[in-house]
Amino acid sequence: MDFRTACEETKTGICLLQDGNQEPFKVRLHLAKDILMIQEQDVICVSGEPFYSGGGAEHNIPVVVSKISKEQRAELSGLLFIGDAILQINGINVRKCRHEEVVQVLRNAGEEVTLTVSFLKRAPAFLKLPLNEDCACAPSDQSSGTSSPLCDSGLHLNYHPNNTDTLSCSSWPTSPGLRWEKRWCDLRLIPLLHSRFSQYVPGTDLSRQNAFQVIAVDGVCSGIIQCLSAEDCVDWLQAIATNISNLTKHNIKKINRNFPVNQQIVYMGWCEAREQDPLQDRVYSPTFLALRGSCLYKFLAPPVTTWDWTRAEKTFSVYEIMCKILKDSDLLDRRKHCFTVQSESGEDLYFSVELESDLTQWERAFQTATFLEVERIQCKTYACVLESHLMGLTIDFSTGFICFDAATKVMCSGQL
């Protein structure tokens, strides 16, 4: 179900996720105002005192923590998390012990228990119980809201992520009071502020079919999200783009409080810059553009501090550049939604964006920045050529446009 308002998009749906070289698996995407949540379905213990779960040598994996009792020492220590694999108990190596053996060691561990654990970054398939009619597990669509930090004790587990072994309900701990539920649990959280998304294979003009990835500003990647149809993919891209744009505009308002009127940010965001050297392995590279005051800034990463604005990769004066939206016949490759920035020095920069709405937004931003700069400087004269004659074009904010012969200074077309 989608809930949409004029200012933000909230959207939930089922997709496939390919993470690395493993086979695609089903996930649920939940798009909020400022974050994209990627969730996978799991079976977790929602009641009962034990904090240990299934697993063991009989399943080629250590016993895994699936629940931590509230207000108990394990929780209060802040050192144990759901998803941790138990490697040692009071110095006893239990990595290769069977489940019942680990349970027995825990029972005999005494009042003070020291655990050595390692977090499983993705739970193997056997932790997802088959909820058959004869299974006592209670299904639920509610998200647990619980996720573990990507901590690691330094010990690494050897297991195959595509293992399809499953446990029957009778294999799980049968202590009184235990109750299991099937829930959507957070697998990855992608903050949307300054994040970017793309359907293209990185660095190329090759578009993935009905698939895209989202990359946070700190480099955390969603993995390749495969939608069920082209329409579904477009809907997701547009919804994500809307929320990123709204966050960007809100952030611009906050930043502009610290800048004088003539140095305000008009717009900023990610584009893909086409390399001028055709022999480059990566034809396109992510570039962060910002129109602020009288300049266009080109960054490798979004500016966060005032000092960052002094470290732009390139800077252009707004009145010395021209933005041109490219028609299909002008495109250089299979990428759509492209524009160029032509500078007075003759340097042309070629940029690609994902959606037509992104292209429209940049076009309006350049128009606004140009208008504000003309309003600021009031009058500017440019050299131009008209019918092989060198001419001067004066743009005056109060009186209009004047075109004159550069040699004689005689106006060739009346004042406009």
N, C-alpha and C positions, 0 to 999 in steps of 0.2 A: 504494500500500500504506500502511496506517495502522499505526502503532506506538503503543499507548496504555498508559499506566501510571496508577496511582492519583493521582500528584502532578502530572502534566503531560500535554499532548497534543502528539504529533508527527504531522503530517499532510501529505501531498503529493497534489496533484491538478491537473488541467488545467481552466482557466476562460478566459473572455474578459475583456479589459480595455478599457474605454473611457476614454481619457485626453484630456480637453478635447473638441474638436469632431471629432477624427479618428474613422475607422471602428473598431469593436472589433477587436482582434486577439488571437490565442491566446497565453496565458501559462501558466506553471506556478507554482502557489503552494506554498511550503514553509513550514510552520509549525513553529517550534522553540519551546523553552521561553520565550524572552524576545524573539523577533523573528519577524516575518513577512517572508519573502523573496518578492519578485515577480520572476520570471525570464522572459526571452524567449529563443527559440531563435535562434542565430546560428552562422555558420561562421567559425572563427578559425584562424589559422596556429599550429600547436603545435610546429613544429620548423623549423629553418633560420635563417640569420643576418639576412636583410633585415627591417627593422622597418616597411617600407612595405607597403601592401596594394593592393587594387583601387581603382577610381574613376578620376577624370580627366574632362576636358572632354567626352569622348565619352559620358559618363553624367551630365552636368550636375551634377557634384559633385566637390570636391577629392579627392585621394588621401588615404586614411585609414590611420592607424596601427592595425594589428591584432595586432602582436607586438613585444615589446621583449626583445632578447636579454639573458639573465642576466649580471650582473657586467660589462656593457659600460657605456660612458660615458653612453649614453642613459638607462639604468636608474639608474646611480649619481647622476646629476644630480638625480633626484627631480622633474624638471620636465616630463617627457614621459609621457603616459598612453595606454593603449589606448583608441581611440575618437577621438583627436585628428585633426583634418583639417589637412594640411600646406598652409599658405598662402604661405610664403616660405622659400626656401633661400638662405642667405647674402645676403639682401636682394633676391633675385630673386623676383618675383611669379609663383607657379606655380598660382594658383587656377584659371586657365582653360587650363592645359596638359593635354595628353593624358597618359594613364598612362605610356606609354613615354618621353615627354619628361621627366616628373618623375624617372623612374628614371635617365635619362641625366644630368640635372642633379645628382642625388645622387652618381653615380659620378664626376663631374668636380669635386665640391665640395672635394676635398682632405681632409686629415686633420682639420682643424677645421671643423665644420659648425654653423651657427647656423640654427635652425628657428623660424619663427613659426607657431604652431598655434592652433586653436580647437577645443574639445571639442564633438562632435556629441551633443546630449543624447538623441537617439534615432536610431539608424542607419536610413537609408532601406532600402526593401525589397530593393534590388539586392544588398545585402551578404549576403543569405541565399541561399546557393547552392542550386539545385535538385539534390538528390542522386539523379541517375538511375543506372541500372545501369552506364552507360558512364562514370560520373564516378569519378575517382580519389580523391575525398574519402572520409575514413573517418568514418562516423557514430558518435556517442557520446552517451550520456545523462548523462555526468559533467558537473557544473557546473564551469566554469573557475575559479570562485572569484575572478575578477578583475573589478574594476569601477573606473571612473575617477571622480575627484571632479568635481563639476559646476563646473569652472573654465571661464573664458571669457576670451579675450585682448581682448575688446572688439569684435572683428570678427564679424559675424553672417552666416551662410550662407543663401543662398536656394535652397531645395529643397522639393519637395512630398512630405510624409510618406506619401502614398498612391501614390507612384510604384511601378509594378509591373514596371519593367524588371529583367531579370536578366542575369547574366553566365554564359556557359558556362565550363566548367572551363578551356578553352584560353585564355580571356581573362585568367586570373589569372597572376601571375608564375611563370615556369617555371624559375627558378633551381634548381640541383640541391639536394636535401635538404629542400625545402619540403614540408610535409605539413599538410593542412587537416582539421579535424574539426568536425562539427555538435554544438554543445553548448548547454546551458541556461546563460545568463549573467545575472548579477544586474542587474536593471533598476531596482529600488527596494527599499530596506530600511526596514521600519517597526518601530522599537523598541516593544515592547508595554507597558512600564511607563508607567502613566498615559495610555495611548492610549485612544481611544474608537472605537466603530463604530456604524453605523446603516444600516438599510434605508430610512429615510425621506428624501425630498427635503429638504435642509436648510431648517429653519424652518417646515415644513409637517407636516400629518398624512397626506400622500400617500406610501404605501409603494411602493417599487420592487418589481417582480415578480422574485423569485429573484436579487436583486442587492443589494449593500451596498458600503460603503466604510469604510476604516479610516483614522483620522487620528491621527498621532503627537502627543505633547505639544508638540512644537515647530511644529506646524501642517502638517508634510509629509503629504500625502494619497496614499492608494494609487491613487486614481482609482476609477471604478465597476467593481466586480468582478461579472461576470455568471456565475452558476452554471448548470449544465446542467439542473437540476431543482430543485423546491422542497425535496425531501428533502436534496439535496446542499447547498443553501443553509443549511438549518437545521443540518446537521452542521458546516459551516464556522463558522457563528456561535457554536454551542455550544462548539466546540473553542477558538476565539479567546477567548471569554468565560472559559472555564476557566483558560487560561493567564494572562490579565490578572488574574483574581481571585487566582490563586496568587501572582503577583508582588506584588500589592497587599498580601496578607496577610504575605508575607515582609518587604516594605518597612515595614509597620506595626510588626512586631516590632523591626526595627532602630531606628526612630524612637522607639519607646516606651522604649528604654534611656535616653533623655535626658530623659524626663518622669517626675515623681513618680507614685505609684500612683493618686492621685485625679485625674490629668490624662491618663490613658492614652487612646489612640485605640482606639475600638471597631471602627469601619469607616469607609471613605471610598471615593469613586468618582464617576464621571460620571453625570449624569442630564440630561434635557431639561426645562427649566422652561417652563411655559406662561405667556405674558405676560398680565397682567390687563387690559391695554388691547386690546380686540378689533380695533381699527383699525390695529394694528401690521402692518408688512409681513411680519415674521417672527413667527409665532405662538409658535414654540418657539426657545429659545436654550440652548446647552450650559452646564451649571452643575455645578460640582464641590462635592459635599456631603461633610462630615466630621462624624462623631459622636465627640467627644473630651471626656472628663471630664463636666462638667455641662452642656455646650453642644452645640448643632447649629450648625455653621458653613456658610455659603453663600459660595463663592468663584467668581471668574471663571476662575481657573486653579489647578492643584494647589499647595498650600503646600510650598515646598522648604526654606526656612530657618525658624528660630524666629520671626524678625521677621514672616514672612508670615502667621503665625497672628493677628497683631494687625491685619491689614489685610483681614479678611473683609468681604464686601459686606454681609452680615447675620449676626447671632448671636442664637440663641434658647436660653433655659434649657430643659433637657430636661424638667424637671418641670412646665413651663408649656405644653407642646405635646403633641399626640396625633397619631400616625400612623394613617391609615386606608387600608387597601387597597381599591380601588374595584372593585365588581362591574361587569359589562358594562352594566347599566342605569344606572349612575352616571357612565359615561364621557361626556365633553363633545364628543368628535369621533371620528375613525376610528382614533386611536391606542389600542393595547391596552396592558396592563401598566402601569397608572397608580396613583399613590397621592397622597394629600394630607397636608399637615402643617398642622394646625389649631392656632393659637396662642391664648393666653389673651386677647390684645388683639382677637381677632376676625379677624385676618389669616389667610387660607387660601392656602397655596402648593400648586400643582398640578404634579406631576412625572410624567414618562414615562420608562420604561426599555425596553430592547429585548426582553428575554426573560423568561419566567415565572420562571426560576431567579434572575435579577437581582432581581425583585420579592420573591421569597422571602428572598433574602439581606438586603435592606433591612428587611423586616419583622422578621426575627430580630435585626438590628442595633439597631433601635429598642427592641425588647423587652429586649435585654441592657443597653443604655444606661440605660433607665428603671429596671430592677432595680438596677443599680449605683448610680444616683443616690439611689433610695429607701434602699438599704442605707447610703449615706453620710450622708444627712440624718436617717435613723432615723424621723422623724415629720414629717408635713406635713398641714395642714388646707386643704381646698378648699371654696369656696362652690358650692352646687348647688341645683337646684330639684326637689322631689319632690311631685307632685300639687298644683302651684301654690303650694307652701309653700317659703319660703327655708330651706334646710338647710345644715348643715355636715358635711363628710365628712372625717374624720381617718384618715389612713393611717399606722399605726404598724408599723414593721418587726418589732418583737418581739411585739406583742400582737394585731395584725390591723387590722380596719376598724371604725370607729365612726361611725354616722350620728346626728345630733342636730338638734333644732329650733334654728335660729339665734337666735330671740328668747328662748326659755325655757331653752335648753341641756339640755333633756330628751331623753334618748336615745329614738329612736322604733323602733329595731330593735336587738336585743341585740348584744352584742359578738360579732364573727365570728372 
